[in-house]
Amino acid sequence: MIIDSILKTDMAFHLQICDDFKKRTLKFISQDKQFDKTKNENKTFLMSVLVHGVDIGAAGLGLEDFLFWG
């Protein structure tokens, strides 16, 4: 799960992740369902979205924070 999430930080997957996240979110909203935490597929996907978001968010850090973490 961790390796897959790290590999999904590649920007080649960005649109795919965003589209899949949007589809899943709309599906949950329209069907009034909760996130099924028991399915490994859902856990892996959510972790991939979070890690990808954090990876992209690093570009928004100030120079001092960027240099600290870089």
PDB file with SEQRES, HELIX, SHEET and CRYST1 records, atoms N, CA, C and O in Angstrom:
SEQRES   1 A   70  MET ILE ILE ASP SER ILE LEU LYS THR ASP MET ALA PHE          
SEQRES   2 A   70  HIS LEU GLN ILE CYS ASP ASP PHE LYS LYS ARG THR LEU          
SEQRES   3 A   70  LYS PHE ILE SER GLN ASP LYS GLN PHE ASP LYS THR LYS          
SEQRES   4 A   70  ASN GLU ASN LYS THR PHE LEU MET SER VAL LEU VAL HIS          
SEQRES   5 A   70  GLY VAL ASP ILE GLY ALA ALA GLY LEU GLY LEU GLU ASP          
SEQRES   6 A   70  PHE LEU PHE TRP GLY                                          
HELIX    1 AA1 ILE A    2  LEU A    7  1                                   6    
HELIX    2 AA2 MET A   11  PHE A   13  5                                   3    
HELIX    3 AA3 HIS A   14  SER A   30  1                                  17    
HELIX    4 AA4 ASN A   40  GLY A   57  1                                  18    
HELIX    5 AA5 ALA A   58  GLY A   60  5                                   3    
HELIX    6 AA6 LEU A   63  TRP A   69  1                                   7    
CRYST1    1.000    1.000    1.000  90.00  90.00  90.00 P 1           1          
ATOM      1  N   MET A   1       0.832  -1.182   0.000  1.00  0.00           N  
ATOM      2  CA  MET A   1       0.000   0.000   0.000  1.00  0.00           C  
ATOM      3  C   MET A   1       0.884   1.255   0.000  1.00  0.00           C  
ATOM      4  O   MET A   1       0.602   2.214  -0.718  1.00  0.00           O  
ATOM      5  N   ILE A   2       1.926   1.242   0.788  1.00  0.00           N  
ATOM      6  CA  ILE A   2       2.809   2.404   0.881  1.00  0.00           C  
ATOM      7  C   ILE A   2       3.573   2.609  -0.422  1.00  0.00           C  
ATOM      8  O   ILE A   2       3.681   3.735  -0.908  1.00  0.00           O  
ATOM      9  N   ILE A   3       4.093   1.545  -0.978  1.00  0.00           N  
ATOM     10  CA  ILE A   3       4.840   1.649  -2.236  1.00  0.00           C  
ATOM     11  C   ILE A   3       3.937   2.170  -3.345  1.00  0.00           C  
ATOM     12  O   ILE A   3       4.333   3.052  -4.108  1.00  0.00           O  
ATOM     13  N   ASP A   4       2.717   1.626  -3.438  1.00  0.00           N  
ATOM     14  CA  ASP A   4       1.770   2.082  -4.458  1.00  0.00           C  
ATOM     15  C   ASP A   4       1.459   3.566  -4.286  1.00  0.00           C  
ATOM     16  O   ASP A   4       1.378   4.300  -5.271  1.00  0.00           O  
ATOM     17  N   SER A   5       1.285   4.010  -3.054  1.00  0.00           N  
ATOM     18  CA  SER A   5       0.987   5.419  -2.793  1.00  0.00           C  
ATOM     19  C   SER A   5       2.141   6.323  -3.204  1.00  0.00           C  
ATOM     20  O   SER A   5       1.925   7.400  -3.758  1.00  0.00           O  
ATOM     21  N   ILE A   6       3.350   5.890  -2.935  1.00  0.00           N  
ATOM     22  CA  ILE A   6       4.521   6.688  -3.313  1.00  0.00           C  
ATOM     23  C   ILE A   6       4.665   6.742  -4.826  1.00  0.00           C  
ATOM     24  O   ILE A   6       4.978   7.795  -5.383  1.00  0.00           O  
ATOM     25  N   LEU A   7       4.440   5.619  -5.491  1.00  0.00           N  
ATOM     26  CA  LEU A   7       4.525   5.604  -6.950  1.00  0.00           C  
ATOM     27  C   LEU A   7       3.465   6.503  -7.583  1.00  0.00           C  
ATOM     28  O   LEU A   7       3.686   7.054  -8.661  1.00  0.00           O  
ATOM     29  N   LYS A   8       2.319   6.654  -6.925  1.00  0.00           N  
ATOM     30  CA  LYS A   8       1.247   7.496  -7.468  1.00  0.00           C  
ATOM     31  C   LYS A   8       1.537   8.989  -7.310  1.00  0.00           C  
ATOM     32  O   LYS A   8       0.746   9.815  -7.765  1.00  0.00           O  
ATOM     33  N   THR A   9       2.643   9.348  -6.680  1.00  0.00           N  
ATOM     34  CA  THR A   9       3.002  10.763  -6.610  1.00  0.00           C  
ATOM     35  C   THR A   9       3.539  11.253  -7.948  1.00  0.00           C  
ATOM     36  O   THR A   9       3.690  12.457  -8.153  1.00  0.00           O  
ATOM     37  N   ASP A  10       3.825  10.334  -8.853  1.00  0.00           N  
ATOM     38  CA  ASP A  10       4.261  10.697 -10.204  1.00  0.00           C  
ATOM     39  C   ASP A  10       3.151  11.505 -10.868  1.00  0.00           C  
ATOM     40  O   ASP A  10       1.993  11.088 -10.873  1.00  0.00           O  
ATOM     41  N   MET A  11       3.501  12.649 -11.422  1.00  0.00           N  
ATOM     42  CA  MET A  11       2.503  13.530 -12.029  1.00  0.00           C  
ATOM     43  C   MET A  11       1.812  12.892 -13.239  1.00  0.00           C  
ATOM     44  O   MET A  11       0.793  13.405 -13.702  1.00  0.00           O  
ATOM     45  N   ALA A  12       2.340  11.806 -13.746  1.00  0.00           N  
ATOM     46  CA  ALA A  12       1.675  11.097 -14.841  1.00  0.00           C  
ATOM     47  C   ALA A  12       0.322  10.550 -14.384  1.00  0.00           C  
ATOM     48  O   ALA A  12      -0.558  10.305 -15.209  1.00  0.00           O  
ATOM     49  N   PHE A  13       0.155  10.359 -13.080  1.00  0.00           N  
ATOM     50  CA  PHE A  13      -1.094   9.841 -12.522  1.00  0.00           C  
ATOM     51  C   PHE A  13      -2.028  10.940 -12.021  1.00  0.00           C  
ATOM     52  O   PHE A  13      -3.130  10.639 -11.563  1.00  0.00           O  
ATOM     53  N   HIS A  14      -1.622  12.186 -12.095  1.00  0.00           N  
ATOM     54  CA  HIS A  14      -2.375  13.273 -11.482  1.00  0.00           C  
ATOM     55  C   HIS A  14      -3.833  13.341 -11.959  1.00  0.00           C  
ATOM     56  O   HIS A  14      -4.750  13.327 -11.137  1.00  0.00           O  
ATOM     57  N   LEU A  15      -4.049  13.414 -13.255  1.00  0.00           N  
ATOM     58  CA  LEU A  15      -5.409  13.519 -13.767  1.00  0.00           C  
ATOM     59  C   LEU A  15      -6.230  12.277 -13.460  1.00  0.00           C  
ATOM     60  O   LEU A  15      -7.422  12.369 -13.167  1.00  0.00           O  
ATOM     61  N   GLN A  16      -5.596  11.131 -13.526  1.00  0.00           N  
ATOM     62  CA  GLN A  16      -6.286   9.885 -13.212  1.00  0.00           C  
ATOM     63  C   GLN A  16      -6.747   9.881 -11.754  1.00  0.00           C  
ATOM     64  O   GLN A  16      -7.882   9.505 -11.460  1.00  0.00           O  
ATOM     65  N   ILE A  17      -5.868  10.299 -10.848  1.00  0.00           N  
ATOM     66  CA  ILE A  17      -6.213  10.336  -9.429  1.00  0.00           C  
ATOM     67  C   ILE A  17      -7.321  11.345  -9.166  1.00  0.00           C  
ATOM     68  O   ILE A  17      -8.269  11.056  -8.436  1.00  0.00           O  
ATOM     69  N   CYS A  18      -7.205  12.524  -9.757  1.00  0.00           N  
ATOM     70  CA  CYS A  18      -8.229  13.563  -9.561  1.00  0.00           C  
ATOM     71  C   CYS A  18      -9.578  13.110 -10.095  1.00  0.00           C  
ATOM     72  O   CYS A  18     -10.595  13.296  -9.427  1.00  0.00           O  
ATOM     73  N   ASP A  19      -9.610  12.523 -11.280  1.00  0.00           N  
ATOM     74  CA  ASP A  19     -10.865  12.049 -11.868  1.00  0.00           C  
ATOM     75  C   ASP A  19     -11.475  10.932 -11.026  1.00  0.00           C  
ATOM     76  O   ASP A  19     -12.680  10.926 -10.773  1.00  0.00           O  
ATOM     77  N   ASP A  20     -10.645   9.991 -10.597  1.00  0.00           N  
ATOM     78  CA  ASP A  20     -11.141   8.879  -9.786  1.00  0.00           C  
ATOM     79  C   ASP A  20     -11.657   9.379  -8.441  1.00  0.00           C  
ATOM     80  O   ASP A  20     -12.689   8.911  -7.961  1.00  0.00           O  
ATOM     81  N   PHE A  21     -10.958  10.314  -7.839  1.00  0.00           N  
ATOM     82  CA  PHE A  21     -11.401  10.877  -6.563  1.00  0.00           C  
ATOM     83  C   PHE A  21     -12.748  11.576  -6.725  1.00  0.00           C  
ATOM     84  O   PHE A  21     -13.640  11.426  -5.890  1.00  0.00           O  
ATOM     85  N   LYS A  22     -12.884  12.337  -7.802  1.00  0.00           N  
ATOM     86  CA  LYS A  22     -14.146  13.049  -8.059  1.00  0.00           C  
ATOM     87  C   LYS A  22     -15.290  12.047  -8.258  1.00  0.00           C  
ATOM     88  O   LYS A  22     -16.366  12.220  -7.687  1.00  0.00           O  
ATOM     89  N   LYS A  23     -15.068  11.017  -9.052  1.00  0.00           N  
ATOM     90  CA  LYS A  23     -16.098  10.010  -9.304  1.00  0.00           C  
ATOM     91  C   LYS A  23     -16.509   9.304  -8.013  1.00  0.00           C  
ATOM     92  O   LYS A  23     -17.696   9.120  -7.745  1.00  0.00           O  
ATOM     93  N   ARG A  24     -15.518   8.916  -7.225  1.00  0.00           N  
ATOM     94  CA  ARG A  24     -15.829   8.218  -5.976  1.00  0.00           C  
ATOM     95  C   ARG A  24     -16.568   9.124  -5.007  1.00  0.00           C  
ATOM     96  O   ARG A  24     -17.509   8.690  -4.342  1.00  0.00           O  
ATOM     97  N   THR A  25     -16.153  10.370  -4.923  1.00  0.00           N  
ATOM     98  CA  THR A  25     -16.808  11.312  -4.019  1.00  0.00           C  
ATOM     99  C   THR A  25     -18.253  11.540  -4.430  1.00  0.00           C  
ATOM    100  O   THR A  25     -19.153  11.495  -3.591  1.00  0.00           O  
ATOM    101  N   LEU A  26     -18.481  11.783  -5.714  1.00  0.00           N  
ATOM    102  CA  LEU A  26     -19.849  11.984  -6.198  1.00  0.00           C  
ATOM    103  C   LEU A  26     -20.701  10.745  -5.993  1.00  0.00           C  
ATOM    104  O   LEU A  26     -21.891  10.852  -5.696  1.00  0.00           O  
ATOM    105  N   LYS A  27     -20.103   9.564  -6.150  1.00  0.00           N  
ATOM    106  CA  LYS A  27     -20.830   8.311  -5.931  1.00  0.00           C  
ATOM    107  C   LYS A  27     -21.285   8.208  -4.476  1.00  0.00           C  
ATOM    108  O   LYS A  27     -22.432   7.854  -4.203  1.00  0.00           O  
ATOM    109  N   PHE A  28     -20.379   8.518  -3.542  1.00  0.00           N  
ATOM    110  CA  PHE A  28     -20.742   8.454  -2.122  1.00  0.00           C  
ATOM    111  C   PHE A  28     -21.827   9.474  -1.786  1.00  0.00           C  
ATOM    112  O   PHE A  28     -22.752   9.178  -1.029  1.00  0.00           O  
ATOM    113  N   ILE A  29     -21.711  10.667  -2.348  1.00  0.00           N  
ATOM    114  CA  ILE A  29     -22.696  11.718  -2.068  1.00  0.00           C  
ATOM    115  C   ILE A  29     -24.057  11.344  -2.648  1.00  0.00           C  
ATOM    116  O   ILE A  29     -25.073  11.438  -1.960  1.00  0.00           O  
ATOM    117  N   SER A  30     -24.080  10.922  -3.909  1.00  0.00           N  
ATOM    118  CA  SER A  30     -25.351  10.626  -4.572  1.00  0.00           C  
ATOM    119  C   SER A  30     -26.047   9.399  -3.976  1.00  0.00           C  
ATOM    120  O   SER A  30     -27.276   9.332  -3.955  1.00  0.00           O  
ATOM    121  N   GLN A  31     -25.278   8.447  -3.502  1.00  0.00           N  
ATOM    122  CA  GLN A  31     -25.878   7.239  -2.932  1.00  0.00           C  
ATOM    123  C   GLN A  31     -25.988   7.306  -1.418  1.00  0.00           C  
ATOM    124  O   GLN A  31     -26.431   6.355  -0.775  1.00  0.00           O  
ATOM    125  N   ASP A  32     -25.582   8.436  -0.854  1.00  0.00           N  
ATOM    126  CA  ASP A  32     -25.625   8.647   0.593  1.00  0.00           C  
ATOM    127  C   ASP A  32     -24.962   7.487   1.343  1.00  0.00           C  
ATOM    128  O   ASP A  32     -25.501   6.970   2.322  1.00  0.00           O  
ATOM    129  N   LYS A  33     -23.776   7.092   0.856  1.00  0.00           N  
ATOM    130  CA  LYS A  33     -23.028   5.998   1.477  1.00  0.00           C  
ATOM    131  C   LYS A  33     -21.831   6.539   2.232  1.00  0.00           C  
ATOM    132  O   LYS A  33     -21.369   7.654   1.990  1.00  0.00           O  
ATOM    133  N   GLN A  34     -21.345   5.730   3.144  1.00  0.00           N  
ATOM    134  CA  GLN A  34     -20.127   6.063   3.864  1.00  0.00           C  
ATOM    135  C   GLN A  34     -18.957   5.328   3.233  1.00  0.00           C  
ATOM    136  O   GLN A  34     -19.133   4.339   2.521  1.00  0.00           O  
ATOM    137  N   PHE A  35     -17.776   5.824   3.504  1.00  0.00           N  
ATOM    138  CA  PHE A  35     -16.537   5.208   3.019  1.00  0.00           C  
ATOM    139  C   PHE A  35     -16.367   3.846   3.678  1.00  0.00           C  
ATOM    140  O   PHE A  35     -16.398   3.737   4.904  1.00  0.00           O  
ATOM    141  N   ASP A  36     -16.186   2.807   2.866  1.00  0.00           N  
ATOM    142  CA  ASP A  36     -16.014   1.453   3.379  1.00  0.00           C  
ATOM    143  C   ASP A  36     -14.552   1.227   3.747  1.00  0.00           C  
ATOM    144  O   ASP A  36     -13.709   0.976   2.886  1.00  0.00           O  
ATOM    145  N   LYS A  37     -14.271   1.322   5.039  1.00  0.00           N  
ATOM    146  CA  LYS A  37     -12.895   1.191   5.527  1.00  0.00           C  
ATOM    147  C   LYS A  37     -12.383  -0.244   5.518  1.00  0.00           C  
ATOM    148  O   LYS A  37     -11.197  -0.481   5.751  1.00  0.00           O  
ATOM    149  N   THR A  38     -13.257  -1.191   5.253  1.00  0.00           N  
ATOM    150  CA  THR A  38     -12.836  -2.588   5.293  1.00  0.00           C  
ATOM    151  C   THR A  38     -12.194  -3.041   3.991  1.00  0.00           C  
ATOM    152  O   THR A  38     -11.507  -4.063   3.973  1.00  0.00           O  
ATOM    153  N   LYS A  39     -12.398  -2.312   2.908  1.00  0.00           N  
ATOM    154  CA  LYS A  39     -11.843  -2.706   1.608  1.00  0.00           C  
ATOM    155  C   LYS A  39     -10.439  -2.139   1.426  1.00  0.00           C  
ATOM    156  O   LYS A  39     -10.228  -0.930   1.520  1.00  0.00           O  
ATOM    157  N   ASN A  40      -9.493  -3.018   1.167  1.00  0.00           N  
ATOM    158  CA  ASN A  40      -8.105  -2.586   0.968  1.00  0.00           C  
ATOM    159  C   ASN A  40      -7.975  -1.652  -0.225  1.00  0.00           C  
ATOM    160  O   ASN A  40      -7.143  -0.745  -0.210  1.00  0.00           O  
ATOM    161  N   GLU A  41      -8.788  -1.860  -1.262  1.00  0.00           N  
ATOM    162  CA  GLU A  41      -8.749  -0.992  -2.437  1.00  0.00           C  
ATOM    163  C   GLU A  41      -9.062   0.456  -2.057  1.00  0.00           C  
ATOM    164  O   GLU A  41      -8.416   1.384  -2.542  1.00  0.00           O  
ATOM    165  N   ASN A  42     -10.049   0.640  -1.191  1.00  0.00           N  
ATOM    166  CA  ASN A  42     -10.406   1.993  -0.748  1.00  0.00           C  
ATOM    167  C   ASN A  42      -9.303   2.614   0.106  1.00  0.00           C  
ATOM    168  O   ASN A  42      -9.000   3.799  -0.027  1.00  0.00           O  
ATOM    169  N   LYS A  43      -8.715   1.819   0.971  1.00  0.00           N  
ATOM    170  CA  LYS A  43      -7.637   2.323   1.827  1.00  0.00           C  
ATOM    171  C   LYS A  43      -6.433   2.758   0.986  1.00  0.00           C  
ATOM    172  O   LYS A  43      -5.856   3.824   1.200  1.00  0.00           O  
ATOM    173  N   THR A  44      -6.076   1.909   0.032  1.00  0.00           N  
ATOM    174  CA  THR A  44      -4.936   2.216  -0.830  1.00  0.00           C  
ATOM    175  C   THR A  44      -5.204   3.466  -1.644  1.00  0.00           C  
ATOM    176  O   THR A  44      -4.326   4.317  -1.785  1.00  0.00           O  
ATOM    177  N   PHE A  45      -6.403   3.584  -2.180  1.00  0.00           N  
ATOM    178  CA  PHE A  45      -6.745   4.757  -2.975  1.00  0.00           C  
ATOM    179  C   PHE A  45      -6.689   6.026  -2.119  1.00  0.00           C  
ATOM    180  O   PHE A  45      -6.106   7.028  -2.533  1.00  0.00           O  
ATOM    181  N   LEU A  46      -7.286   5.988  -0.942  1.00  0.00           N  
ATOM    182  CA  LEU A  46      -7.292   7.165  -0.076  1.00  0.00           C  
ATOM    183  C   LEU A  46      -5.871   7.562   0.325  1.00  0.00           C  
ATOM    184  O   LEU A  46      -5.536   8.747   0.338  1.00  0.00           O  
ATOM    185  N   MET A  47      -5.050   6.586   0.649  1.00  0.00           N  
ATOM    186  CA  MET A  47      -3.668   6.893   1.002  1.00  0.00           C  
ATOM    187  C   MET A  47      -2.941   7.509  -0.193  1.00  0.00           C  
ATOM    188  O   MET A  47      -2.150   8.437  -0.023  1.00  0.00           O  
ATOM    189  N   SER A  48      -3.200   7.005  -1.394  1.00  0.00           N  
ATOM    190  CA  SER A  48      -2.577   7.556  -2.598  1.00  0.00           C  
ATOM    191  C   SER A  48      -2.985   9.007  -2.805  1.00  0.00           C  
ATOM    192  O   SER A  48      -2.152   9.843  -3.153  1.00  0.00           O  
ATOM    193  N   VAL A  49      -4.257   9.308  -2.595  1.00  0.00           N  
ATOM    194  CA  VAL A  49      -4.750  10.689  -2.742  1.00  0.00           C  
ATOM    195  C   VAL A  49      -4.076  11.604  -1.720  1.00  0.00           C  
ATOM    196  O   VAL A  49      -3.650  12.710  -2.052  1.00  0.00           O  
ATOM    197  N   LEU A  50      -3.986  11.142  -0.493  1.00  0.00           N  
ATOM    198  CA  LEU A  50      -3.378  11.967   0.561  1.00  0.00           C  
ATOM    199  C   LEU A  50      -1.891  12.211   0.306  1.00  0.00           C  
ATOM    200  O   LEU A  50      -1.415  13.340   0.425  1.00  0.00           O  
ATOM    201  N   VAL A  51      -1.165  11.161  -0.040  1.00  0.00           N  
ATOM    202  CA  VAL A  51       0.269  11.308  -0.289  1.00  0.00           C  
ATOM    203  C   VAL A  51       0.503  12.197  -1.513  1.00  0.00           C  
ATOM    204  O   VAL A  51       1.406  13.033  -1.512  1.00  0.00           O  
ATOM    205  N   HIS A  52      -0.304  12.017  -2.547  1.00  0.00           N  
ATOM    206  CA  HIS A  52      -0.181  12.849  -3.745  1.00  0.00           C  
ATOM    207  C   HIS A  52      -0.451  14.322  -3.413  1.00  0.00           C  
ATOM    208  O   HIS A  52       0.263  15.212  -3.876  1.00  0.00           O  
ATOM    209  N   GLY A  53      -1.488  14.564  -2.607  1.00  0.00           N  
ATOM    210  CA  GLY A  53      -1.806  15.933  -2.205  1.00  0.00           C  
ATOM    211  C   GLY A  53      -0.699  16.583  -1.399  1.00  0.00           C  
ATOM    212  O   GLY A  53      -0.387  17.757  -1.597  1.00  0.00           O  
ATOM    213  N   VAL A  54      -0.110  15.831  -0.499  1.00  0.00           N  
ATOM    214  CA  VAL A  54       0.994  16.350   0.305  1.00  0.00           C  
ATOM    215  C   VAL A  54       2.200  16.641  -0.591  1.00  0.00           C  
ATOM    216  O   VAL A  54       2.883  17.649  -0.413  1.00  0.00           O  
ATOM    217  N   ASP A  55       2.452  15.761  -1.544  1.00  0.00           N  
ATOM    218  CA  ASP A  55       3.569  15.948  -2.467  1.00  0.00           C  
ATOM    219  C   ASP A  55       3.389  17.224  -3.289  1.00  0.00           C  
ATOM    220  O   ASP A  55       4.335  17.994  -3.454  1.00  0.00           O  
ATOM    221  N   ILE A  56       2.198  17.448  -3.797  1.00  0.00           N  
ATOM    222  CA  ILE A  56       1.924  18.665  -4.573  1.00  0.00           C  
ATOM    223  C   ILE A  56       1.956  19.892  -3.664  1.00  0.00           C  
ATOM    224  O   ILE A  56       2.455  20.949  -4.051  1.00  0.00           O  
ATOM    225  N   GLY A  57       1.422  19.741  -2.459  1.00  0.00           N  
ATOM    226  CA  GLY A  57       1.370  20.859  -1.525  1.00  0.00           C  
ATOM    227  C   GLY A  57       2.735  21.380  -1.125  1.00  0.00           C  
ATOM    228  O   GLY A  57       2.866  22.533  -0.714  1.00  0.00           O  
ATOM    229  N   ALA A  58       3.745  20.548  -1.241  1.00  0.00           N  
ATOM    230  CA  ALA A  58       5.095  20.977  -0.884  1.00  0.00           C  
ATOM    231  C   ALA A  58       5.557  22.139  -1.752  1.00  0.00           C  
ATOM    232  O   ALA A  58       6.396  22.936  -1.332  1.00  0.00           O  
ATOM    233  N   ALA A  59       5.014  22.237  -2.959  1.00  0.00           N  
ATOM    234  CA  ALA A  59       5.391  23.336  -3.848  1.00  0.00           C  
ATOM    235  C   ALA A  59       4.884  24.682  -3.325  1.00  0.00           C  
ATOM    236  O   ALA A  59       5.386  25.732  -3.725  1.00  0.00           O  
ATOM    237  N   GLY A  60       3.903  24.651  -2.444  1.00  0.00           N  
ATOM    238  CA  GLY A  60       3.351  25.883  -1.897  1.00  0.00           C  
ATOM    239  C   GLY A  60       4.053  26.367  -0.641  1.00  0.00           C  
ATOM    240  O   GLY A  60       3.676  27.397  -0.082  1.00  0.00           O  
ATOM    241  N   LEU A  61       5.053  25.651  -0.194  1.00  0.00           N  
ATOM    242  CA  LEU A  61       5.785  26.066   0.998  1.00  0.00           C  
ATOM    243  C   LEU A  61       6.612  27.314   0.707  1.00  0.00           C  
ATOM    244  O   LEU A  61       7.036  27.538  -0.427  1.00  0.00           O  
ATOM    245  N   GLY A  62       6.828  28.098   1.710  1.00  0.00           N  
ATOM    246  CA  GLY A  62       7.740  29.221   1.574  1.00  0.00           C  
ATOM    247  C   GLY A  62       9.165  28.714   1.409  1.00  0.00           C  
ATOM    248  O   GLY A  62       9.450  27.548   1.679  1.00  0.00           O  
ATOM    249  N   LEU A  63      10.046  29.579   0.972  1.00  0.00           N  
ATOM    250  CA  LEU A  63      11.427  29.172   0.700  1.00  0.00           C  
ATOM    251  C   LEU A  63      12.105  28.596   1.944  1.00  0.00           C  
ATOM    252  O   LEU A  63      12.819  27.598   1.854  1.00  0.00           O  
ATOM    253  N   GLU A  64      11.887  29.214   3.087  1.00  0.00           N  
ATOM    254  CA  GLU A  64      12.529  28.736   4.312  1.00  0.00           C  
ATOM    255  C   GLU A  64      12.079  27.307   4.653  1.00  0.00           C  
ATOM    256  O   GLU A  64      12.904  26.456   4.987  1.00  0.00           O  
ATOM    257  N   ASP A  65      10.766  27.050   4.567  1.00  0.00           N  
ATOM    258  CA  ASP A  65      10.247  25.711   4.838  1.00  0.00           C  
ATOM    259  C   ASP A  65      10.701  24.719   3.773  1.00  0.00           C  
ATOM    260  O   ASP A  65      11.018  23.571   4.085  1.00  0.00           O  
ATOM    261  N   PHE A  66      10.731  25.160   2.517  1.00  0.00           N  
ATOM    262  CA  PHE A  66      11.174  24.299   1.427  1.00  0.00           C  
ATOM    263  C   PHE A  66      12.607  23.844   1.655  1.00  0.00           C  
ATOM    264  O   PHE A  66      12.925  22.665   1.497  1.00  0.00           O  
ATOM    265  N   LEU A  67      13.465  24.777   2.025  1.00  0.00           N  
ATOM    266  CA  LEU A  67      14.871  24.443   2.253  1.00  0.00           C  
ATOM    267  C   LEU A  67      15.033  23.541   3.480  1.00  0.00           C  
ATOM    268  O   LEU A  67      15.916  22.683   3.511  1.00  0.00           O  
ATOM    269  N   PHE A  68      14.175  23.737   4.494  1.00  0.00           N  
ATOM    270  CA  PHE A  68      14.232  22.909   5.694  1.00  0.00           C  
ATOM    271  C   PHE A  68      13.873  21.463   5.357  1.00  0.00           C  
ATOM    272  O   PHE A  68      14.546  20.535   5.806  1.00  0.00           O  
ATOM    273  N   TRP A  69      12.822  21.272   4.573  1.00  0.00           N  
ATOM    274  CA  TRP A  69      12.353  19.929   4.254  1.00  0.00           C  
ATOM    275  C   TRP A  69      13.042  19.347   3.031  1.00  0.00           C  
ATOM    276  O   TRP A  69      13.030  18.131   2.841  1.00  0.00           O  
ATOM    277  N   GLY A  70      13.643  20.187   2.201  1.00  0.00           N  
ATOM    278  CA  GLY A  70      14.274  19.712   0.950  1.00  0.00           C  
ATOM    279  C   GLY A  70      15.614  19.225   1.210  1.00  0.00           C  
ATOM    280  O   GLY A  70      16.301  18.787   0.287  1.00  0.00           O  
TER     281      GLY A  70                                                      
END                                                                             
